[in-house]
Amino acid sequence: PRPMENLSISQIYDDRLLEKEEKILIEVRAEAHGIIPPVDKLINLDTLTDFEIDKIEDKGSLVRTLDPTTTGSPVLSERHAIVHLKPKNSSMPSSFTFPTVLDGVAVKEKNGISHQRYDDVDLVNVTSSIDLNPSMKISTTAWIIIGLITAFIIAGILYLVRSSKKKAILAAAQTPEQDFPIPENLTPVNALHLLDLIKAKRKQSGNLDEQQLLAIDGDMNNIMQNHFGKSGQPDDKSSLLETIKKWI
């Protein structure tokens, strides 16, 4: 098995649900070459002594693209998790310190770790420890205005997306299969590369909905796990070919 390399971890403090649901969120976004483990294997959640972990949403390690320049695993993957925290005794502390990276987890020397927080709807860079100011809240009127503006923007975007998607589907229907020639010597690496090309082109043309995007990511992740994971069962050529043909 190939080790995880070039790991970068970004943590985002989000307290926009504090007033309504009495909890804060910590978004953890990780990128690396290889398979990325769960968030509790990356950062030390035990340091969050002022909070109780309500739940962890984790989408798993997903294939993003292939990197032919690396000497290690060619698979560049990402993992996105959200840690839901509730303050103990319903009392927020005066400061918050982001969880540290666990011992034995190596991150990139440059830009390996970053911390951010939401300032209204914007993300700003912060240090690993931040002061919490409960008085910094948006008024109810401001939230209503923001909500109305957001609703109009979303409605406009949905209209444009639906219109573009119809055009993209018509264009994709005329795309010949020769756009994605299957290599004669099909291997896990060139199968992943071909699936990545198919995913990028279909996504650009709008011919992949969210469910299909998750499905092709799942197929790529299965190939990666089977061939590069610790206990995977490698697919034979016919299985790889069947997976490829499903997306052409």
Backbone bond lengths (Angstrom), bond angles and torsions (degrees), N, CA, C in turn:
res aa  C-N    CA-C-N  psi(-1)  N-CA   C-N-CA  omega(-1)  CA-C   N-CA-C  phi
1 P - - - 1.476 - - 1.514 111.47 -
2 R 1.323 117.63 145.72 1.444 121.63 -178.60 1.522 110.09 -93.98
3 P 1.333 117.69 135.58 1.465 119.76 -177.07 1.524 111.95 -72.99
4 M 1.321 115.26 162.77 1.456 121.24 175.85 1.525 108.69 -75.96
5 E 1.341 116.57 133.62 1.459 121.29 -178.05 1.523 109.99 -132.54
6 N 1.354 114.55 162.09 1.475 122.41 175.05 1.533 112.00 52.00
7 L 1.319 115.07 45.87 1.470 120.50 -178.25 1.525 111.17 -77.11
8 S 1.320 116.23 133.59 1.470 121.89 170.73 1.526 108.03 -128.18
9 I 1.326 115.65 140.57 1.470 121.63 -177.48 1.520 109.45 -128.17
10 S 1.318 116.34 127.50 1.464 122.25 175.54 1.522 108.50 -117.28
11 Q 1.347 116.51 132.10 1.464 121.51 177.59 1.535 108.78 -119.06
12 I 1.341 115.29 136.34 1.470 120.58 -177.44 1.527 109.02 -125.23
13 Y 1.321 116.12 123.95 1.469 122.85 177.68 1.527 108.10 -87.64
14 D 1.325 116.23 126.93 1.464 121.49 -176.82 1.529 109.11 -133.61
15 D 1.335 116.68 108.82 1.469 120.00 -179.64 1.528 111.93 -110.92
16 R 1.343 117.03 23.50 1.463 119.87 -177.21 1.529 112.83 -71.50
17 L 1.338 118.15 -14.52 1.465 121.03 177.17 1.527 112.02 -99.74
18 L 1.330 115.88 4.31 1.469 119.16 -174.28 1.524 111.92 -61.82
19 E 1.317 118.28 -47.21 1.460 120.93 -176.09 1.531 112.14 -70.31
20 K 1.332 116.35 -36.10 1.464 120.33 -175.18 1.527 112.20 -85.35
21 E 1.339 117.55 -43.62 1.468 120.67 -173.65 1.525 112.93 -117.25
22 E 1.326 116.84 2.48 1.469 122.16 178.41 1.530 112.15 55.74
23 K 1.318 115.37 46.10 1.461 119.41 175.87 1.521 109.24 -153.09
24 I 1.335 115.23 161.19 1.455 121.64 174.72 1.524 108.15 -121.13
25 L 1.324 115.05 161.36 1.465 121.04 179.69 1.521 109.62 -119.96
26 I 1.318 115.58 142.89 1.451 121.69 171.03 1.528 107.11 -119.09
27 E 1.331 115.68 110.67 1.463 119.74 175.93 1.520 108.62 -85.25
28 V 1.313 115.75 131.08 1.459 121.45 178.22 1.526 107.83 -118.97
29 R 1.327 115.76 119.61 1.461 121.00 179.00 1.523 108.66 -119.66
30 A 1.319 116.10 122.83 1.465 120.66 -176.93 1.528 109.58 -124.13
31 E 1.338 116.39 143.32 1.452 122.64 175.33 1.518 108.07 -133.07
32 A 1.346 116.15 142.97 1.467 119.41 -179.57 1.514 109.47 -167.41
33 H 1.334 115.49 163.75 1.454 120.84 168.15 1.527 107.27 -85.93
34 G 1.338 116.81 122.56 1.454 121.02 -177.62 1.513 111.04 109.14
35 I 1.311 116.13 -169.84 1.467 122.54 -177.09 1.529 109.43 -89.41
36 I 1.340 116.72 126.78 1.462 121.90 -177.45 1.526 109.07 -92.78
37 P 1.331 118.46 128.00 1.474 121.33 -179.31 1.533 111.62 -74.01
38 P 1.340 117.97 171.59 1.472 121.08 177.81 1.526 111.94 -58.91
39 V 1.338 115.25 161.28 1.454 121.05 -172.94 1.527 112.38 -61.23
40 D 1.344 116.61 -34.14 1.467 118.15 -179.22 1.524 112.59 -73.59
41 K 1.339 116.57 -5.86 1.452 120.76 173.62 1.533 111.60 -99.47
42 L 1.341 115.40 -0.22 1.463 121.13 179.78 1.532 112.18 -107.56
43 I 1.339 115.91 -45.74 1.468 120.43 -177.08 1.517 109.88 -123.13
44 N 1.328 115.66 156.82 1.465 122.03 -175.90 1.527 110.52 -89.37
45 L 1.320 116.36 94.73 1.464 120.96 -178.91 1.528 112.34 -73.02
46 D 1.329 117.22 -13.75 1.469 120.34 179.47 1.526 112.43 -68.53
47 T 1.334 116.62 -15.68 1.473 119.19 -179.82 1.528 112.34 -77.30
48 L 1.324 117.19 -9.46 1.472 120.98 -179.65 1.528 109.65 -83.52
49 T 1.301 116.11 64.48 1.470 121.50 -172.27 1.526 113.50 -71.19
50 D 1.334 118.04 -20.00 1.465 120.49 -179.24 1.528 112.25 -88.43
51 F 1.332 116.06 1.61 1.463 119.48 -174.65 1.528 110.70 -133.97
52 E 1.328 113.76 157.75 1.459 121.37 170.88 1.522 107.94 -109.02
53 I 1.336 116.13 136.16 1.460 120.02 178.59 1.525 108.87 -78.86
54 D 1.337 116.05 113.48 1.462 121.34 -179.04 1.532 110.24 -77.00
55 K 1.323 116.30 -48.43 1.468 121.57 176.16 1.519 108.86 -167.19
56 I 1.334 115.30 165.77 1.463 121.83 176.84 1.526 108.15 -127.46
57 E 1.328 115.87 119.65 1.463 120.97 173.09 1.526 108.10 -92.56
58 D 1.320 117.02 122.09 1.460 121.05 -176.70 1.524 108.96 -135.36
59 K 1.325 116.41 120.51 1.464 120.84 -178.24 1.526 112.84 -85.64
60 G 1.317 116.94 -1.25 1.455 120.05 178.97 1.510 112.40 84.70
61 S 1.326 115.74 174.08 1.462 122.02 179.47 1.523 108.93 -82.87
62 L 1.335 116.46 118.50 1.459 121.94 -175.71 1.522 110.61 -114.88
63 V 1.327 116.26 141.45 1.468 121.38 176.98 1.525 109.15 -72.56
64 R 1.327 117.17 127.35 1.455 120.78 177.23 1.523 111.62 -100.68
65 T 1.334 116.75 -45.28 1.461 120.49 179.28 1.517 108.36 -166.80
66 L 1.325 116.50 -178.31 1.455 122.66 176.67 1.516 109.64 -112.99
67 D 1.315 116.71 141.05 1.458 122.15 -179.73 1.530 109.11 -118.22
68 P 1.343 117.82 98.91 1.470 119.94 -177.88 1.521 113.56 -72.76
69 T 1.345 118.07 -6.81 1.462 120.68 -176.03 1.525 113.10 -86.57
70 T 1.342 117.27 -15.05 1.457 119.85 -175.40 1.518 111.25 -84.08
71 T 1.332 115.56 151.44 1.464 120.94 176.59 1.524 111.26 -89.84
72 G 1.310 117.54 -11.11 1.460 122.21 178.24 1.510 110.80 -96.34
73 S 1.333 115.90 -141.19 1.456 120.23 179.22 1.526 109.94 -65.15
74 P 1.352 118.11 131.29 1.474 119.99 -179.97 1.521 112.62 -76.64
75 V 1.316 116.53 -7.15 1.469 120.74 -175.14 1.531 110.39 -87.19
76 L 1.327 116.48 118.89 1.461 121.94 174.65 1.525 107.02 -97.75
77 S 1.324 116.47 112.85 1.464 121.01 -175.25 1.520 111.29 -116.07
78 E 1.324 114.69 166.52 1.462 120.98 178.48 1.527 109.08 -138.73
79 R 1.312 115.59 156.17 1.467 121.44 177.17 1.521 108.19 -139.23
80 H 1.321 116.12 133.72 1.458 121.75 -179.65 1.521 108.34 -125.75
81 A 1.310 116.00 122.01 1.467 120.79 179.26 1.530 109.14 -132.73
82 I 1.330 115.40 151.25 1.463 121.56 177.02 1.524 108.14 -124.90
83 V 1.329 116.24 120.57 1.455 121.99 179.27 1.529 108.47 -97.99
84 H 1.328 116.86 119.65 1.467 121.92 179.66 1.530 108.34 -91.86
85 L 1.328 116.50 122.22 1.467 121.26 -177.19 1.525 110.63 -119.98
86 K 1.327 115.46 138.66 1.461 121.06 174.64 1.525 108.39 -118.02
87 P 1.343 117.45 128.76 1.465 119.08 179.93 1.523 111.61 -63.44
88 K 1.321 115.91 138.29 1.460 120.23 178.98 1.528 110.26 -67.33
89 N 1.303 116.09 139.70 1.475 122.96 179.64 1.532 112.02 59.97
90 S 1.361 114.77 23.52 1.480 120.75 178.78 1.522 112.46 55.68
91 S 1.315 116.87 28.68 1.464 120.99 -178.51 1.532 109.44 -124.58
92 M 1.326 115.09 120.24 1.461 119.32 179.51 1.525 110.51 -76.90
93 P 1.337 118.07 137.82 1.468 120.52 176.07 1.527 110.46 -72.08
94 S 1.319 116.94 169.36 1.466 121.04 -178.83 1.520 112.39 -81.10
95 S 1.343 116.82 -13.23 1.471 120.28 178.77 1.528 109.25 -148.23
96 F 1.311 114.14 164.49 1.467 120.27 179.02 1.524 108.50 -135.14
97 T 1.333 115.61 132.84 1.459 121.47 177.50 1.521 108.97 -116.86
98 F 1.319 116.10 125.45 1.455 120.50 -179.27 1.535 110.39 -64.69
99 P 1.335 117.26 146.19 1.465 120.15 176.04 1.528 111.06 -59.93
100 T 1.321 116.47 142.33 1.459 120.76 178.63 1.525 110.04 -85.30
101 V 1.317 114.88 161.51 1.463 120.12 176.70 1.530 108.88 -70.49
102 L 1.309 116.60 138.53 1.459 121.16 -178.99 1.525 111.78 -64.77
103 D 1.315 116.21 149.75 1.461 120.98 174.79 1.528 109.45 -59.80
104 G 1.319 114.78 136.14 1.460 119.76 179.72 1.517 113.54 92.93
105 V 1.347 116.89 -9.65 1.470 120.49 176.45 1.532 107.89 -96.15
106 A 1.320 116.80 114.74 1.466 121.91 -176.61 1.524 110.14 -96.15
107 V 1.327 116.48 128.58 1.465 121.98 176.71 1.514 109.22 -110.82
108 K 1.329 116.45 165.77 1.459 121.35 178.39 1.526 110.49 -59.95
109 E 1.331 115.96 145.98 1.465 119.52 179.62 1.522 111.05 -65.97
110 K 1.325 116.96 -38.63 1.461 120.84 -178.20 1.528 109.37 -107.42
111 N 1.336 115.56 124.19 1.472 122.48 178.61 1.535 111.71 58.47
112 G 1.328 116.05 34.47 1.460 119.90 179.48 1.519 113.17 -77.25
113 I 1.336 116.60 -28.99 1.468 121.31 -178.82 1.526 108.52 -132.22
114 S 1.308 117.54 135.05 1.464 121.46 175.87 1.519 109.39 -140.75
115 H 1.342 115.20 150.82 1.470 121.59 179.79 1.524 108.57 -130.20
116 Q 1.319 115.65 137.41 1.463 121.42 178.85 1.526 109.47 -141.18
117 R 1.326 115.44 165.69 1.458 121.18 172.32 1.519 108.55 -145.19
118 Y 1.332 115.85 160.46 1.458 120.59 177.60 1.523 109.62 -83.93
119 D 1.333 115.03 132.00 1.452 122.72 170.45 1.527 105.82 -115.96
120 D 1.325 117.59 98.08 1.461 123.37 -166.50 1.533 107.84 60.93
121 V 1.353 116.93 -110.45 1.467 119.56 -179.67 1.516 111.93 -108.41
122 D 1.331 116.77 3.57 1.460 120.83 -178.07 1.525 110.93 -101.95
123 L 1.330 115.83 152.37 1.453 121.86 174.48 1.521 109.34 -98.66
124 V 1.334 116.77 132.22 1.460 121.46 178.26 1.523 108.72 -126.75
125 N 1.320 116.44 146.06 1.456 121.29 177.51 1.526 110.29 -74.20
126 V 1.332 116.22 140.74 1.467 121.27 179.93 1.527 108.74 -137.54
127 T 1.324 115.25 170.81 1.458 120.32 175.05 1.525 109.87 -80.44
128 S 1.313 117.02 178.42 1.468 120.60 -177.51 1.533 112.13 -70.04
129 S 1.339 117.41 -15.83 1.465 121.26 177.22 1.531 108.31 -129.72
130 I 1.324 116.69 129.97 1.467 119.94 -175.74 1.527 110.44 -126.85
131 D 1.330 115.11 146.90 1.463 121.04 174.72 1.519 109.12 -81.44
132 L 1.319 116.69 140.48 1.461 121.69 -179.88 1.516 109.40 -106.07
133 N 1.330 115.12 128.27 1.463 120.80 -178.84 1.519 108.41 -120.24
134 P 1.345 118.74 98.63 1.463 121.17 -176.92 1.520 113.98 -60.58
135 S 1.320 117.65 -20.32 1.465 119.49 -176.13 1.517 112.46 -77.07
136 M 1.333 117.18 -13.43 1.461 120.22 -177.97 1.523 109.23 -82.53
137 K 1.335 116.92 80.49 1.457 122.64 -179.59 1.524 109.47 -129.41
138 I 1.309 114.94 149.55 1.457 119.61 177.88 1.521 108.66 -85.00
139 S 1.301 116.18 140.21 1.461 119.81 -179.37 1.520 110.84 -67.18
140 T 1.335 116.04 161.12 1.464 121.07 179.70 1.518 111.39 -60.18
141 T 1.346 116.86 -41.10 1.469 120.75 178.97 1.518 110.99 -60.77
142 A 1.330 116.05 -42.70 1.467 120.05 179.77 1.520 110.64 -62.95
143 W 1.342 116.87 -40.44 1.463 120.11 178.88 1.527 110.92 -63.71
144 I 1.348 116.86 -38.50 1.474 120.26 178.46 1.524 110.55 -63.65
145 I 1.335 116.18 -43.94 1.466 120.12 179.35 1.523 110.46 -62.68
146 I 1.333 115.47 -45.96 1.466 119.64 178.99 1.526 110.68 -60.80
147 G 1.348 115.89 -41.01 1.456 120.11 -179.82 1.519 112.47 -62.80
148 L 1.358 116.46 -42.21 1.462 120.10 179.54 1.527 111.28 -65.69
149 I 1.332 115.71 -44.25 1.472 119.55 179.16 1.524 110.07 -62.02
150 T 1.328 115.60 -43.42 1.464 120.11 179.65 1.519 111.20 -61.91
151 A 1.342 116.46 -41.09 1.467 120.16 -179.17 1.522 110.78 -62.14
152 F 1.343 116.77 -43.11 1.465 120.12 178.15 1.527 111.13 -63.67
153 I 1.332 116.44 -41.47 1.468 120.08 -179.55 1.525 110.21 -64.59
154 I 1.335 116.68 -44.83 1.467 120.93 -179.39 1.528 110.64 -62.32
155 A 1.354 116.24 -42.29 1.465 119.67 179.30 1.527 110.94 -60.69
156 G 1.345 116.00 -42.01 1.460 119.81 178.16 1.518 112.19 -65.28
157 I 1.332 115.93 -42.03 1.466 120.14 179.81 1.523 110.97 -64.10
158 L 1.345 116.72 -43.28 1.467 120.47 179.84 1.520 111.28 -60.93
159 Y 1.330 115.94 -39.44 1.468 119.41 178.71 1.527 110.30 -63.33
160 L 1.342 116.17 -45.52 1.464 120.04 -179.21 1.523 111.08 -66.03
161 V 1.348 116.12 -40.60 1.477 119.87 -179.05 1.521 110.85 -63.53
162 R 1.350 116.71 -45.09 1.458 119.74 -179.11 1.527 111.09 -63.91
163 S 1.332 116.13 -40.59 1.459 119.70 178.92 1.520 111.07 -64.81
164 S 1.338 116.76 -44.01 1.459 121.07 -179.81 1.510 111.26 -66.87
165 K 1.345 116.50 -36.61 1.457 120.51 -177.48 1.524 110.98 -65.58
166 K 1.340 117.03 -39.93 1.453 120.00 178.45 1.527 110.65 -61.37
167 K 1.344 116.44 -43.51 1.463 120.35 178.69 1.520 110.96 -64.50
168 A 1.339 115.86 -39.54 1.465 120.00 -178.36 1.519 111.33 -67.07
169 I 1.344 117.26 -37.71 1.463 120.93 179.60 1.520 110.65 -64.91
170 L 1.345 115.93 -41.16 1.455 119.67 177.76 1.523 111.02 -64.42
171 A 1.326 116.10 -40.79 1.469 119.70 179.47 1.516 111.10 -68.10
172 A 1.339 116.11 -39.08 1.470 119.92 -178.23 1.516 111.40 -67.72
173 A 1.344 116.15 -29.82 1.455 119.18 179.92 1.517 111.88 -65.41
174 Q 1.346 116.22 -21.41 1.448 120.62 -179.76 1.524 112.28 -96.47
175 T 1.340 117.67 1.93 1.465 120.87 -179.12 1.520 110.17 -80.72
176 P 1.322 119.85 121.40 1.463 121.65 -178.81 1.507 111.43 -72.42
177 E 1.362 115.39 155.63 1.456 120.52 179.40 1.520 111.43 -65.07
178 Q 1.364 116.30 -19.46 1.456 119.16 -179.75 1.519 113.02 -64.49
179 D 1.334 116.92 -11.22 1.467 119.69 176.66 1.523 111.31 -64.03
180 F 1.345 116.51 -24.59 1.460 120.92 -177.59 1.540 109.40 -128.33
181 P 1.343 118.32 71.50 1.471 120.09 179.51 1.527 111.13 -63.85
182 I 1.322 115.61 135.47 1.468 121.45 179.68 1.522 109.07 -85.85
183 P 1.349 118.14 125.60 1.468 120.55 179.67 1.524 111.48 -58.96
184 E 1.327 116.41 143.24 1.463 120.56 179.02 1.526 110.40 -64.58
185 N 1.345 116.17 -40.84 1.457 121.07 176.94 1.526 108.00 -99.81
186 L 1.337 116.09 85.62 1.460 121.33 -174.93 1.529 110.15 -78.34
187 T 1.333 116.07 122.81 1.460 122.40 178.43 1.523 109.06 -124.83
188 P 1.342 118.56 164.69 1.468 120.06 178.26 1.529 113.16 -56.30
189 V 1.358 117.24 -38.70 1.466 120.17 -177.26 1.517 111.02 -68.46
190 N 1.378 117.54 -49.01 1.471 116.18 -179.07 1.523 112.07 -74.91
191 A 1.360 117.74 -21.47 1.466 119.91 172.91 1.526 110.48 -66.97
192 L 1.345 116.69 -43.15 1.469 120.70 176.72 1.523 110.67 -63.70
193 H 1.343 116.06 -39.47 1.469 119.98 179.83 1.523 110.29 -63.67
194 L 1.344 117.44 -43.05 1.461 121.32 -179.86 1.525 111.02 -66.10
195 L 1.329 117.03 -43.15 1.468 119.86 177.36 1.523 111.47 -62.02
196 D 1.338 116.39 -35.90 1.462 120.58 178.64 1.530 110.39 -66.03
197 L 1.356 117.16 -39.89 1.462 121.00 177.28 1.532 110.95 -64.82
198 I 1.340 115.60 -44.44 1.469 119.97 179.07 1.526 110.26 -60.71
199 K 1.337 115.28 -45.12 1.466 120.50 -179.43 1.532 111.04 -60.59
200 A 1.356 116.05 -45.63 1.464 120.07 -177.82 1.528 111.28 -63.54
201 K 1.364 116.82 -44.14 1.459 119.46 -177.32 1.519 111.69 -69.77
202 R 1.352 116.40 -43.48 1.463 119.25 179.41 1.539 110.85 -65.30
203 K 1.345 115.38 -37.64 1.465 118.99 -179.96 1.523 110.15 -67.23
204 Q 1.347 116.68 -40.26 1.465 120.74 -179.69 1.524 111.23 -64.81
205 S 1.340 116.06 -36.25 1.464 119.80 -178.80 1.522 112.41 -83.62
206 G 1.346 116.38 -4.78 1.458 119.89 -179.75 1.521 113.14 77.35
207 N 1.342 116.41 17.87 1.456 120.66 -177.03 1.522 112.49 -97.90
208 L 1.335 116.56 22.89 1.465 122.01 174.53 1.528 107.79 -133.66
209 D 1.338 116.06 116.66 1.458 117.00 174.85 1.530 108.76 -82.41
210 E 1.328 116.54 176.87 1.473 119.91 -174.28 1.520 112.12 -61.86
211 Q 1.341 116.35 -36.98 1.466 120.15 -179.17 1.526 110.72 -67.05
212 Q 1.346 115.89 -41.89 1.463 119.45 178.51 1.521 111.01 -67.39
213 L 1.342 116.15 -36.30 1.457 120.10 179.00 1.528 110.48 -63.18
214 L 1.329 116.76 -42.05 1.460 120.53 176.89 1.528 111.00 -65.26
215 A 1.353 116.22 -35.33 1.465 120.44 -178.32 1.526 111.56 -68.06
216 I 1.357 116.66 -44.26 1.471 118.62 -179.92 1.532 110.41 -69.57
217 D 1.348 116.20 -34.66 1.474 119.12 173.91 1.526 110.02 -62.41
218 G 1.354 116.01 -38.47 1.451 119.63 179.25 1.523 112.35 -65.34
219 D 1.368 116.35 -41.35 1.463 119.40 177.71 1.521 111.18 -63.19
220 M 1.350 116.20 -41.37 1.469 119.71 178.88 1.525 110.67 -66.01
221 N 1.315 115.53 -39.36 1.460 119.27 -179.93 1.532 111.40 -66.89
222 N 1.355 116.45 -36.14 1.466 120.14 177.86 1.528 110.86 -63.99
223 I 1.349 116.54 -43.42 1.466 119.81 177.93 1.521 109.74 -61.81
224 M 1.354 116.13 -43.67 1.455 120.05 -179.49 1.535 110.84 -62.61
225 Q 1.341 116.54 -43.83 1.458 120.19 -179.47 1.536 110.84 -65.14
226 N 1.339 116.42 -43.26 1.461 120.50 -176.03 1.523 112.28 -67.57
227 H 1.338 116.59 -33.80 1.466 119.15 -173.93 1.524 113.75 -102.85
228 F 1.319 117.09 -24.74 1.455 119.09 -176.46 1.531 112.42 -119.79
229 G 1.349 117.69 -8.39 1.460 120.87 -179.67 1.521 111.94 -78.47
230 K 1.310 114.49 171.18 1.457 120.30 -175.42 1.524 112.40 -69.63
231 S 1.338 117.49 -38.74 1.460 119.90 -174.54 1.523 111.36 -127.12
232 G 1.320 116.41 33.59 1.457 119.87 -177.35 1.524 112.54 -77.66
233 Q 1.329 116.27 158.95 1.447 123.51 174.53 1.518 107.20 -110.80
234 P 1.347 118.61 104.54 1.473 121.18 -174.31 1.522 112.35 -56.41
235 D 1.338 116.84 137.33 1.457 122.01 176.20 1.526 109.27 -75.27
236 D 1.352 116.52 147.40 1.454 118.51 172.73 1.520 108.64 -82.18
237 K 1.339 115.13 174.92 1.459 120.08 -174.82 1.525 111.45 -61.79
238 S 1.348 117.27 -36.85 1.463 119.83 -178.82 1.526 111.42 -65.58
239 S 1.338 117.45 -36.11 1.466 120.68 178.39 1.520 111.08 -67.83
240 L 1.347 115.65 -41.52 1.468 119.52 177.03 1.526 110.35 -62.32
241 L 1.357 116.03 -42.30 1.465 120.83 -179.08 1.526 110.31 -64.39
242 E 1.312 116.90 -41.03 1.466 120.64 178.94 1.530 111.22 -62.61
243 T 1.350 116.85 -39.96 1.463 120.77 178.55 1.522 110.69 -65.42
244 I 1.349 116.70 -42.93 1.476 120.67 -179.81 1.527 110.52 -62.26
245 K 1.351 115.98 -48.84 1.468 119.71 -175.63 1.513 112.36 -62.99
246 K 1.334 116.36 -25.52 1.462 120.12 179.26 1.526 111.77 -63.07
247 W 1.352 116.94 -27.25 1.469 120.16 -174.80 1.531 112.88 -106.49
248 I 1.344 118.15 0.31 1.483 119.78 177.59 1.515 110.32 -93.24
